[in-house]
């Protein structure tokens, strides 16, 4: 028999509240209002103030007549439809929420009235305990006896948090629309009311589509509750959301870094279990936050970008600067500051972190990750590859990957080092094909790519495609600077961080940065890779970035010049520069741009201009240089990772590679575990020496017979087993070799 789930009745819920509260009924007279929220302050590393993060002290308290009727009705419609008929506690709403939550198996709907929310904000706080909820209900009942409905609603709308540091509808009206609460349109009022439940989630500056949908929900509820008519509803839902950020005097320096900091703080569980808790702490906790930003370096970065991209029609630029030893983010340019503070297509999108899904392909700036993978897996800088102008790499399914060099040039044959210095695509296509894209992607992520999915985009892992070596995965300047920093430190990686310390209003430390480098590369591998990348700047595609001290770097240009990069480092600083159009993948070629943009042009020039200023007070230093030796080791090249051949490894699977000392494999292969069945190769028509070599490489022993034949002497004329036969590894293949019929040394012994 199927039992129907039983839900609490209105009476049972009311009884529960009354009985539980009667045990110890609190009184409003016993409560002092909770402390007002306090403004937090954000400081640069040198102690200068970047900006206050506005809290409740910035609210403007209004009287009832100073608020539009629309915003009052909108708040009631979405937050408490029975506000004017209950006495502080809405038993029906509690029962309805209980039923919905029971059906869903989680808390998806609340039953708190506007009066209860006001009590929570002013008296009892937000602790999720049953006792607090009972006190809240009892105090709400008492508050209804002391204040009129209009007074309660007015106080509520003066205290409620509406995102972006705005407390109360007046502050919110100025923040989002640069208008007063009395002058809000119906659509604007509905948008603000929709923010109450989840101000960060429905923030129209950050999530315009969510804000638009939430606003229309409020308007629909207002229509259903007959607060507005059908015509008013239709006009309001058609009204576009036009945001006008208020209080221009509150503009602050370094807005893109500040946005990056906010995302980092809100994603950090050290500051609260939920994003909403962290949001409240940041804007109301009176925190003193010392960031890693150095104004001298930030100003130099902004100046370098402005100097090169000097014209309005020029592309956008982004840059991130990190101290690779600590992970401290020293500077960040996410776009033009003028775009941040005015209505524009770029708006508040941070191009340095790829915000808004604007990660961009890296081109050849991804090649150092393949270089490191190669050095870890038996390739040396002198390993030679064919370097044609184009090459076809076979793919599964019978297709090919067609790769060409950037300038269409062929080089005959060249070493891995020269191919890196000259950024030769056809060599790196062969390299990733031999290494496997999974290995290269793993190295990139180990070095720091995808270091920061909570604060930067793209969020998804790198895709292990062959084309990854040419930069088809999207990235951002934050993670590229972080990953290259791993080479600058000799293989140790420290994740990027924008904050040195966070203290409360009393000076108690809530959080402090404690850099903890992880050795993710062998120092010898990092040293060899760094040496090669220094040559990229000295002799190769990065010559425009030369600053006359130890440095390394790599250029990157996406197909059709839609994105251009230069990423490089000195021992104390790593900087990644990106140039492109925020509107989309627009080729940076004349006449759209003044020049054809490669990574070695404007990006490298920006990097050089910045580093000239940034290093003016830094002593020249060398990168870590451990002594590097090489070992020749025979390995099973079909295994990943490489291992030493065992007794059953087929000879054709064994190759001798050059390993940097310390990276050579020491593990003996655990497979295969028995004699294998191998296809016998065809050797008929080969000379004896070539036939024996082919069979031995296939794993067979060879027995030789000689017979007279019309074929030239020394040629194999017969084999057993025949070609294509499956035979056991180490079994014997007999070959018959021809001899000349008139060879006296082979004359038969005839009696008499």
N, C-alpha and C positions, 0 to 999 in steps of 0.2 A: 504494500500500500504506500502511495506517495504522499508524504506529509507536506503541507503548504507552510512556507516560512511565515512566522508571526512577527509583526512589527509593533512597537509600542504605540499605544493610543495617546491621544492628546491628554486625557485625564491622567494616565499613568506617568507621563512625562512631567506634568504639573505637580503631581503628588511627590515624585522623586525630588524635584527642586525644592518644594516647600518643606518636606520632611528633613532633607539633608541640610538645608540652610537653617532650619530652626534649631539645630544643635548649637550653633554659635553664630548668631546673626550679626554681621559687622554693621557699623554705623559710619556714615559719611563724616561725622564729627571726629571719628578716630583716625582719619586719613589726612595727611598733608599731601598736596599735589606733588607728583613726581618731579624731580629736577628737570629743568628745561634742557632740551637738547643743545649741545654746544658745537660751535663751528670747529672743524678740523683745519690744520694748516699744513701746506705742502712746501717743503724747503729743498733747495738745491744742495749739492754736496758741500758747497762753501758756506752754507748757512743763510744765504739770501732767500727771501720768500718768493716762491713761484706764484702761489694763489691760495686764498682761503677756500675751503670747500664748504659752501654755505649750509647752515643748519637752521634750527627753529628761531634763533635770534633775528634772522632776516625776514621773518614773516611780518606781514602788515595785518593787524587786527581790524576787521571791518564790523560795522553795525549791519543789522538785517537789511536796511534800505540801501546799503552800498553793494549788495549782491544782487545779481539779476535773478529774476524768478526762474529763468530757465535752468541755471546751475543748481538752484535749490531743488527743483523738481527732478532734475536728472539724477542727483545724488539719491533722492528717495526712491526713484524708479529702479535703480540698479542695486542699491544697498539694502533697502528696507521698505518694501512696497506697502506694508501695513503700519508704517511709522505713526500715522495720525490716529490709529485706532487701538494700538496696544498701550500697555502701561510700563514701558521699558523692557519688558521681556515678552517675546512673541512665541507663545507655546506652539502655535501652528507651524511657525518656521522651524522651530527645534524638531518637531515631529517629522516634518517634511525632510529636513536634512538627515535625520536618523534613518529614514526609509531609504533615501538615495544612497547614503553612505553604506548601509547594510547591503544593498543590491550590488554596489560597485566593489565592496570589499575593502574600501579605503576611504579616507576623508576627502570628498570632492566638493562638498557643499557645506557651508557654515550656517548657523542659525542665529548669529549675533545681530542684535538690532543696532541702529545708529547710536542709541543711548548707551548700549553696552560698549560699543567701540569707543565712545567718548570717555566712559569710565576707565576703560583699559588704557587709553592714552594719558589720562590725567591722574589716575590713582593706583591701579593695581598692576600695571605692566603687562607683559605678554608671555609670562611663563606658562608652558603648556601643562598645567596641573588641574585636577578636578576641583581642588579647593579654591584655586584662583577663579575658575569659571563660576563656582557657586557664589563667591564674594562679588564677582562682577555683576551677576544677575540681581543679587540683593541690593547692591548699591545703585544699580540702574533703576530699580523700582523706587528707591528713596529719592533719586535725582528727579524723577518725573513728578514727585510731590512738591519739589522746591522750584522747578523751572518750568516755563511754558514750552510747548513743542517748538515754537519758533526760536526761543532762546537756546534750546538744546541743539537745534539744527545749525544755528549761527555759530555757536561755539565749536561744534564739530567741524564745520567747513573752514574755520579759522585754524584748526590744529591738525587736520588730516594731512598726511604726507602724500605728495603728488609727483615725486620723482625729480631728478635734476637738481636736488637740493632745495626744492620749493616746498614750503610748509604753508598750507592754507591756499584758498582759491585766488587771493589777490597776487601772491607771489607766483603762483602757477600761471595765472593769466599773463603776467608780465614776462615770465620765462619762456612761454611757448608762443604767445601771440603779440607781445608788446602792447597790451591793452589792459584796461582795468576790469575787475570782476563785474562791475555794473554794466559794462559795455559788451560783454560776451554775446556772440550770436548763439542761436540754438545749437548749431552743429559744434561750435567750440565748447559750449557748456557740456554737451554730451561726451566729447572727447575727454575733458578733464574728469568728469564723473567716472568714466571708464578706467581711469588710471588708479583709482583708490585701492582696488583689490590687489593689483600687481603692477606698481608703477614702473619698475624696471622692464618687465616683460612687454608692456604696452607703450613704452617710451616712443613717441612718434619720431624723434630725431634718429633713433637707432633701429626701431622696428616699425616703419611706417605702415606696412601692410597689416600687421597685428593691431596697430592703433586704429586703423581705418575700420577693420572688422568689428572691433570692440565698440567703437563709437556708434556704429549702426545697430548693434545689439541694444545699446542704451536707448537710441531713438525708437526702436521697435517697442521696447517696454513702455516708454512714455506714451506711445500711441495706444497700446493695449490698455493702459491705465487711464486713458482719456485725458492726459495732461496736454496733449497736442492733437490737432486734427489731421486728417489724411493729407490735406494739401501742405500743411507745415512739415509733415513727415517726408513727403516726396521731395520737397525743396531742400530739406536738410541733408538727406542721404545723397543727393546729387552734388552737394557742396564739396569741393576739393579741400584737402587739408593743406592750408597755407601757413607755414610756420615762420614766425619772425622773432628771432631770439632777442630778448629784451636786455636791458641794462648794459649798453655798450661800454660804460665805464668799468664794468667788471671783466672786460677782456684781459687775458693774462698771457704771459710769455709761454712759449714752448707747448702749444695746445696739443700737438700730436703725441709728445712724450706724456703729457698729463692723461690723455685718453688711454695710452698703453699702460700707464700705471694703474688707472682705475680698473681696467680689465684684469690686470694681474692681481690686484687686491680682492676683487669680487670673486675670483676663481680660487682663492687661497683659503683652504679650510681652517687654517690657523686663526682666522678672524671670525669664525662662526660656522655652524653646521649647514646653514642654507645661504643661498645667494642673497636673500632678502635680509637675513641677519647681518651679513657683511655690509650690505648697502646701508643699513641703518647705522651701524657702527661707524662707517666712514663719514657719513654726513651729519651724525648727531653725537659722536663720541668724544669730541674735543681732542682728537688725536694730534700729535706732533710727529710728522712723518719726514724723515730726512732721506732724500732720494740720492741715487748715484749720479745724477746729471751734473756735469761740470759746465757752467755757463760759458767759460772760455772756449771749450771744445764745441759746445752747441752753437755758439755764435760763428765759429770758424766753419762748421759744417753748413750752416744756412748761407753764409757768405759765399762758400765755394759753389754751391748749387746755383745761387742767384747769378754769380759771375759768368758761369758757362751758359746757363739757360736764361739769357738776359732779356729775351723778347717775348711778348705775349703769346705769339703763335708757336713758340718752342714747346717741346714735349714736357711732361711732368718728370720730376726727379724725386728719388727717395734715397735715404742713407741711414745706416745704423752703425754706430761706433761702440765697440766693446773692449774692455780690458780683459784679454783672454786668461790672465792669471787669476782673476777673481770672478769673472762673469758679469761685472758691473757694466750696465749700459750707460755710457758716458754722454752720448748724443744721439738724437733721432730726428730726422727730417722726414715727415710723412706726406709732404705736399707743400703748397704755398699757404703761409699763414693767412694771407688775404682771402683765399678760398674758404678757409675754415670759418671765418667770421662773417661771410656773406653768403647769400643764396647762390649756389652754383652747382653744376653737375658733380664736381669733385666733393663739394660740401665737407662733411666731417669724416670722410673715408680716409683711413690711415694707410697710405700706400706702402709705408715701411713694414707693416705687419700683415699686409694682404687683406686688411679688413674688408668685409663685404664681398668675400669670394674673389678678391683681385690678386691672388697669387699669380705669378708670371713665370713662363718658361725661362730657364737659366742658360740655354745654349751651352757653349763649351765650358762655361764656368763650373759645370758638373764633372768635367774630366778628371780633376784631381782625386775624386773618390775612386774612380777606376784605376788611376795611377797607384794609389795606396794599396788597393786590392791586388793589383799585379805584383807589387813589391812584396806583399805578404804571401804570394803564391808562386814563387819560383821564377819570376821575371826580374831581370836586372835592367838598369838604365841602358845597357848596351845591347839588349835583345833586339834583333833585327827583324823588321817586318817589310813586306812589300808595301809600297806607297803609291798606288796608281791614282789617277785623277778621279776615278769612280770605281766602285766595286759592288757586286751583287752577293749578299749573304743569303744562303738558302734558308727558308723557313719551313715549318711544318705545313703540310698540305700542298707542297709543290710550288709555293710562291717564293718570292725573293724580297729581300730588303735592299733597295737601291740607295747607295750612299755616295755622295760627291763631296769634294773638298770645297771650302768656301770660295776660293778664287778660281776653282776649276783646274788647279795645277796638279801635275803628277811629279813624284820625286824619285821614282825608281825604287830603291830600297833605303830605309832609314831606321835609326835606332829609336827605341821608346823615348829616350830623352829628347832627341831632335823632333820627334812627332809631337811631343808635349809643347816644346818651345814654339813650334810653328803651328800648333793646333790643327793637326792633320786628321780629318774626320775618318778617312778610309783606314788608317792604322788603328784608331780607337774602336772602329766598328769590328775589326778582326779581334781586337783585344777582349771586348766584352763578350764576343761570341765564344772565345776560348775559355774565359773565366766563368761565364754564366751570369746573367743579369741579377739573379738572386744574391750572389756574393757581393756585387758592386753596391746594390741597394742597401744590403745589411751594413756595409762599411760606412756608407753615407749617413745612415741613421745612428750608427755607433759614434760617429764623429760629432753629431749634433743636429743633423737634418731632422725635422719634425720634433725639435726639442720642446716646442711650446704650443701644443694644439689648443690649450685653453685660452691663449691670449693672441694667437695669430692664425692665419689661414694660409694654405689649406689644412684641414683637420685630418684628412685620410692619410694612411701610410703611403710611402712611395710605391709606385707601380714597377714591378720587375720586368720591364720590357727591354729588348736590345736597344731600342732608341733612347732609353734613359741616359746613355752615355753622351748623347748629344743634347741633353737638357730638356727633354719633353715633359718631365715632371715639373709641376709648378712649385714656386718657392717664394720667399720674401727676404728682405734684407736682414731681418733679425736672425733667422736661422742660418742664413749663409754666413754672416759674420761670426756666429757662434761656432759653426762647423769648421771654418778655416782657422779659427783660433786654436783648435786642437793641434794643428801643425805648428803654430807659433810657440806652443808650450812644450814641444817635444813629445806630443801624443797624449797629454792630459786634458780632459774636457771638464769645464765647469759650466753649468747651465746659466743662461742669462737671467739677470735679476735687476729690477729698477729701484730697489729700496735698500738703504743701509740699516735703518732702525725705525721702529714705531713705538711711541710712548703714549701713555694716557695723560689726562690733564695734570695729574700729580707728578708726572715724570717717571712713572714706573714703566719699565721696558716690557712691551707686549710681544715684540718680535725683533730679532736681530739677524743680519746676514752673517752666515758662517761658511765661507767658500770651502767646498770639499772636492778638490780635483779627483777625477777618476781616470786612471791610466787606461785608455782605450786602444792605444797603438803602442807597439814596441818603439822605444826612443830611436832605435836605429832606422826603422822604417820612416818615421816622421822626419828624421834628419835627411835621408836620401830624397824624399819627396820635396822637402823644403829647398834643398840644393837645386833640384830641377826647376822648381817654380821661381827661384831667384833668377835663373837664366831666362825665363819667360819675360821678366822685366828688363833684364840687361840686354838681351839680343833678339827677343821675339815680339809677339803681338802686343806686349804691355809696355813698350818703350816710353810711351807718353806719360807713364806714371813714375819715372825715375826721380828720386829725391836725394840721391847721393849718400845713402847709408844702407846697412843691411835691410833688405825688404824682399818680400815675394808677392806674387799675385797671379791672377789668371783672368783673361778676358772671356766674355761670353756674348754671343749674338744669336738671337733666335731666327728661325727661318723667315725670310722676307723682311728682316730688320724691324720686327715688331717690338722686340725687347732687347736691351743692351745692358751689359753688366761689366763691372770691374770689381773684383773682390781681392783684397790683399792685406798684408800685415807688416808691421815692424814688431820686434819682440814685446813691446808694451801695449800696442793697440792693434785691433783688427777693424777694418771698415769695409762695408759692402755698399756699393752704389748701383742703383738701377735707374734706367731712363726708359720711358715709354709714355703712351697716351692713356690717361685714365679711362677715356671713353671706350676703349677696346683695342683690338689688335690692328693698329693702323701702321702701315709700313713707314718707317722714318727715312724716307728718300725724297729727293727733290721732285716736284716743287713743294711737297708738304713740309719738308724741313730744309734748312739751309745747306746741309750736307747729308750724305748717306751715313747713317749712324751705325758704327760698330762698337764693340766693347772697348776697343783700343783708342777710340776717339773721345767723345764727350765724357763717358763714364771714367776713363782713366785720367782725363784732365781734372775732373772734379776731385777724384781721389788724391791726385798730386797737390792741388791747391790746398785741400784740407790738411794733408799730412805735413806740408811745408810749415803751416802755422802750428799744428798740434805738436810737432816734434821739436819746435824751436827751443823749448826748455827741457827737453828730454835728452839724456846722454845717449850717443850711439851705442848699441849693444849687438852682440852676435846671437844668432839663434842657437839653441842647444846643439852641440856637435859631439855626440859620442863616437868612439872609434867604430868603424863599420868594416866587417869582414864578410866574405862570401864563401859558401860551401856548395859543391856540386853533389847533388843527391838524386838517386834514381827513385822515382815514385810511380805509383799507379795513377795515371792522369784521368782515369774514368771515375775515380772516387772523389767525393766532396765531403770534407776537405781531403787534400791529398794525404796518402799514407804510404808506408813502405811495402813493397811487394811481398806477398807470402809465397809459399811453395806452389800454389795453384794459379797465381796471377799470370795471365797470358802475356807472352813477350811483347805482342803488339800494343798492349796497354801500358807499357813501361816506357818512360822517357826520363832523361837526365836533365834536371833544371838547376838554375843558379838561385840559391836562397841566401837572403841576408842572414848572417849568423845570428841565431836566436829565434828565427822564424821557421827554421827547417822542421819538417814533420819527424816525429820520433816513434809514432804509433805504427805497429805492423797492421796491415789490412786484415780485417776479420772476415772478409769475403773475397773471393769464393772460398768455400770450405771443402771442396772435393774436386776430383778431376772433371774437367768440363768437356762437353762435346763441341768440337770445332769443325767448321766447314773446311775441307781440304782445298787449298788454292790451286789454280791451274798453273803449272810450270812448264808444260810442253812448249818447245820452241825457244826456251831460255837457255843461256849457257849454263854449264854445270854450277859455277860459283853463284850466279844469281838465283838459280833454282834452290840451292841449298839454303841460301840466306832467307829467301821468302818462306820456305817451309819451317825453318827454325824460328823465325819471327812469329809464325802462326802457332808455335808450340809443339812441333813434331820433331822426332828424330828422323835422320835421313840415311837410307841404305842405297849404295850406288852399284849398278851393273853396267857393263860395257858390251855393246854389240856392234857388229859391222853394219854400216848403213850407207845409203847414198847421200844422207844429210852431211853437212859439214861436221868435222870432228868436234866433239865437246858439246854438242847440242842435245838437249833432252828430247827423246823421241817417244817415251812412254812413261806413265806413272801409275802406281797402284798403292792405295785406292785412287780412283779417278777423281778429277776435279768436281767439287760440289758435294762429294760424299761426306756425311757426318762421321767423324772419327774421334776417338778419345784423345784428349790432350796427352802428350808425351808418347803416344803410339808412334810406330815407324811407318814412314812413307818410302816406298822403293821407287827410285827413278832409274830409267835406262838411258845411258848416254851413248851417242853414236861414236864410231871410230871409222877411219877410212879402211876400205876393203883391201887396199894394197899396202897397208902399214906392216912392214916386215916384223916389227916387234910383236905383232899380234898374230903371226903365221901359225897355223896349227902344227902340232907335232905329228908328222906322218911317218910311220915305220918304214925303214929301208931307204 
